[in-house]
Amino acid sequence: QTGEKLHELHGHTHKITAIAPFSSSDVAEEKTNLIITASADRTVIVWDCTSGRQVQKVSCFHSTVKCLTVLQRLNVWLSGGSDLCVWNQKLDLLCKTSHLTDAGISALVELPKNCVAAAVGKELIIFRLIASNNGSEGWNIIEVKRLVDHQDNISSLVSVNDLTFVTGSHIGELIVWDALDWTKQASECNFWDSSVHPDVQPEIKLSQSPHETSVQHLTSDEECVFAAVGKGIYVYNLQMKRVIACQRTAHDSSVLHIEKLPNRQLISCSEDGSVRIWELREKQQLPAEPVPTGFFNMWGFGRTNKQANQAAKKMQENTPVYFLELVGDLIGHSSAVQMFLYFGELGLATCSADHLIILWKDGERESSLRSLTLFKKLAQNGDLQLRL
């Protein structure tokens, strides 16, 4: 609400590489909200949110832990590095996989049926947790399947719902997967191709560098996947299996983070220090042009053309076309804005390489709240009157 600092957590000696919230659900104790952090110092620390104190530290890792995932339903959490490890809330190591690769796991996502998907370089590895037969709280983790459809390293991994998850790679591939049988449902590999999106003004370039086509971040709702690709933002409709709207140069530099808001709006931030708000709007479509009347139409042979024209018109009417319109620009940072957190009515917190965290508020809402507070105060004092 105010941006006041509550705690500062000291314990890591190198940069923090992953963070995850974890609620302790021990029946004997009160429920406590914990934070798990991983660092390049090859340690993982559990912190108490309320007090800010360090609860426990694990230092048995052979490499940097790059991602953390909490399986709240199973009351365990997973760490991904050169191995995939399963831990309980007391930080006991329950099981782990064998050494995967030097690159290790870069991203994890929970799937149904006690499964997780792990991004390891170009591969997507599906693991399943199986309860131990001896009746203890132990788990075993087994590799179920390897998916090798990506041509380059996987850079983003996100769950859409219990049936679908999506991956994106450094060369601009987006693949939609079935979360139950892990088959490929759809893919998009031509984000930067102007022939695929003819309504977008083409850019004259000799070649596209991987930096310009890399999928930096993915987010989704039940209907669409929103992809930060290079400097642009793309909206991929899951039912239509195609890009329905895009802004190829949403920022002057790479888009680092995007998030969908409830009201058909998006927020994006970039290496160029800008934070922008976009709205997904439907284009006003022009009516389909009639087929020109020719010689054969005079003699009644034009029925096929008429039917084709009606079919084209019907298809045009049933296929809405969208575009992303810039509706807000938050100016305040002087360096790359790496990410942000959206807190609904409370506002937006942006985090930048300029060492600033800025808390943004909805100006109209804050103004109306101030006016409401003022009128209540005047009413309480019995001094409510109209003054000109």
N, C-alpha and C positions, 0 to 999 in steps of 0.2 A: 504493500500500500504506500509506503513512504520511501523505500530505498535504504532504510537504515540497516547497517551491517549488524548481524546478530552474532556470528562466530567467524573466526578465522582458523582454519584447520591446518596445522603444521605437522609434518611427519615424513613426507616424500622428499628425496634429495634430487630427483630428476623430474622432467615434465610429466604431467598426468596424461595418460593415454586413453582412459575409459572411466566412466562413472555410471552408477546405477543405484536407484532407491530400493530398499529391501525392508519389509515389515516383519519383525520377529513375531511369531504366533505361538509362542510357548504358553501352554495352558497354565502352568504353575506361576508364570510371571505376567506382569502387565505388558500389554502390547507396546513395543517400542519401534519407532521409525529410525531406520539405519540407512547409512549411505556407504556403498562399497566403491573404493577408488583403486585403480591400477596405475602403475607408473613405469617409466623407462628404467627405473632403478631396480626392476624385477621384483617388486613387492606389491602386495595387495593389502589395503588397510580398511577395516570396518569402523565407521564413526557413528556416534550417537547424535542424531539431529538436535535433540532438545538441549543437551549440555555442551555439544561440540567436542566432547572428549573422544580420544582414541580407545576403541573397545578391544581390538585385536589386530595383529599384524602377521601376515604370512610372507615368508622370505625363501620359499623352497623352489621358486621358478627358475628354469634354465634359460628363459628368454623373456622379452617384454610381453606382457599381457596387453593385447590390442583391443579386446572387446569383452564385455561382461553382459550376461543375460540372466535375469531372474525368472525361474519357473515357480511362480507363487503358488500355483495349485499343488505342486509336488513338494513345496517347502525346501527347494534347493536352488542353488545358483551355479552358473557355468562360467568358466574363464577360458578364453581362447587366445592361444599364442602358438608356439611350436607344437603344443598338445592341447587337447580339449579335456578340461578337468571338471568334475562334478563335486560340489561342496554342500554340506548342510549349513544351517544357520549358525552353528557353533564353530564353523570353519574347519571341520574335519573333512579331509579328502576322502570321498567315497569311492571314486574310480577315475580313471583317465585313459585316453587313447594312447597308442604308440606314437612316436615322433612322426609328424606329418611331413613338413618341408621346412627349409630354412626361412622361407617367407612367412610361414605360419598362417593362422586364421586371422583374416582382417575384419570379418563381420559375421554376426550370428543372428538368427531369427527363430522364434518358437513356431513349431508346426503342430497339427493335431496328432493324436495317438502317441504322445510322449516322444515326439521326434523334434529335431532341430536341423536347420540347414546352415552349413558353415561355408563361407567363401574362402577358398584357399587358392590364390593365384587366379588362373582361368577356370578352375574347377569349382563345382558346387557339390559338397559332400553331405549326404543325408545320414544323420546318426539317430539311433533310437535308444532310449533309456529303458532298461528292463529291471524290474524289482528282483532282488536276491531271493533265492528259494529257501534260505535258512530262516526266514521270518524276521530278520533284522531290518533296520531302516536303510540298509545298503542298496546300491544300485550298480548295475553293469551297463556299460555303454558299448554299442556295436555299430560298425559301419554298415549301412544298408545299401546305399547306391551312390555312384559318382556320375554327375551330369557334366558333360564336356562340350556343351553347345556354344559357349562363348569363345571368341577368337582372341580376346585380350583379357587382362586382369579385371576381375569384378570389383567395381569401385563403390557400389551401393546395393543394399539389400533391404527390402521392406515388406512387411505383411499387409495385405489388403483386408482379408477376413479369414475365416476358418477354411475357406475353399481355395484361396488364391494368394500367391506371393509373387513379387516382381524383383528382378535383378537388372542392374545397369553396369556397363563396362567402360573402360578408358577410351575405346574407339567408337563410343556412341551407340552401342547395342542395348536395346531394352527387350527383355524376355519375360513374358507372363507365364507362370507355372501353376499347375494344379497342385494344391497343398496336400492332397490325399494320396495320389499315385505318382506325383512328381514328374508328370509329362508336360511337355511344352505346349501351351495353349495358343500363344500368339507371339509375334516379335515385330520390332520396329528397328530398322538399321539405317534409315535415311533421313535423320533429323535435319541435316544440313543441306539436303538435296532440294534445290528450288523447283525441280520438275515434279516432285511429289507434292509440294505445296505451292501451286501456281499463283495463289493470291498474295504471296509474299514477294516483295521486291528482291530480285536476285542480287548478290554481291559479286563483284569481279575480283576473283582471287586465283592465283596460280595453283595453289594447293591448300588443303586443310590440314593443319597440324593436330596431333592427338589432343593437345591442350584445349583446342577450340571445340572439339567434339566429345570430350569426356563427360560422362554422366556423373556430376559431382554429388548430387543429392536427389532422393526420391521421397515423395510423400503421396498419400492417396486418401480417397474416401471410397464409399461403396460403388461409386459410379465411374470415377476417373483416376488415372495416375498422373501426377504432376512431376515433371522431370526438369531439373536444372542441368542443361547441356551447354557447355562452354559459356558463352555470354547470354544465352537465351533461356526461355522458359517454354515448355511444350506441355500441352494437355492431351493425354492419350485416353480415349474412351474405351473402356473394357468391353462393352457390349458391341460397339461398332468395329472394334479392333483396328482403330486408326487414330491419327492425330487430328483433333477437331479444332484446335486453336494453337497459335504459337506467337511468340514475340522473340524473334531471332537475336535482336540486340537489346535485350531488356536492361542491360547495364554495359558500362564501358569495359569492364573486365569480367572475369569468370564469376558466375553466380555460385555462391558457396552453400546457401541454405534457403529452403523455401518451406512454407507451411500454408495449408488450406484453412481458411476461416469459415465459420458456419454460413455466412451470407454470400456465397459465391465469390468471395474475395480471396486473394492470395497475397502473402507477404514474401518478399525476396530480399536478400542482402548479398553484397558483392565484395570482391577484392578492391574495388575502386572506392570503398568507404560509404557507398550509398545504401539506403534501405527504402524499398518502394512497395506501394500497395497497388494491386491490380484487381480489376473486376472482370469476370468472365461474362460477356454479353453476347446476345444473339444478333446476328446481322439482319438488317432489313433486306429481304430478297426481292429482286425484280421478277415480274411474271415471265414465264417461259415464252420465247419468241415463237410465233406460229410458223408452220412449214409453208414456204412460198408455193402459191398455186401455179402448177405447170400444165403442160399439154395433156398428160395422162389424167390429171385430176378433173379436167373438163369432161372426160368420158367415164368417170366413175372408177378409175383404176388407182385412185390415191388413198384408198382405205387403209392400206398398210402404213403409209406415211402418217396418216391421221392417228392411227393406233399408237404408233411409235412416239409421236409427239405427245399424246395424252399420257403415255407411260412415263416419258421423260419429265413431263410437267408434274405428274403425281409423285415421282421419285424426288424431284426438286422440292416440292412442298413438304414431303415427309422427312427430308434430311436437313435439319437445321444447321446453319453455319455460324460458328462462334468466333469471337476475337477477344484478346486481352487488352483492356484499356487502362492506362495509367490514371489512378485516381488520387494518389498521395505520394509525396516524396519527403522522407524524414531526413533532414540535413542536420548533422551534428558531429559526426565522426570524421577524423582526418586520416584514417588508415583503414585497412581491410576489416570489414565486419564479418567475423568468422561464423557467428550464429546468433540466434535470438530465441527468446522464450515468450510465448503468448499466454497471457493470463486472463483472457476474456475481458470482463468489465474493468478489471484492475489495471489493464494496460499491457504494455510490451516492454521487455527488457532486452537491449541489444548489447553484445559483447564484442569489443574491437581490439585490434593490435595497437591502438593508441593508448592502451591501458585504462580505457574508460568503460564503465557500464552505465548506459543511459536508460532511464525509465521514462517511457512515453505514455501519455494519457490521451484519451479521446476528448478533444477540445470542447465539442458541443455538449457532451455528457457532463464534463467537469463544470462548465458554465451553468448548466441547468441545475446541477447539484448545489452550486454556490448560491444561486438565486433562491432555491427552495429553502436552504438553510437560513438565508437572510429573512425571508418572509415568515418563517416559523419563529425566528427570534423577535421580529417586530410584533407578531401576533401575541406572543407570550408577554411582551411588555405593554400590551394594550395600546400600541402606538401605530397600528396598521392603517395608513391613509395614503392616498394617491398624492404624490408630490411632482410638480412639473418644474 
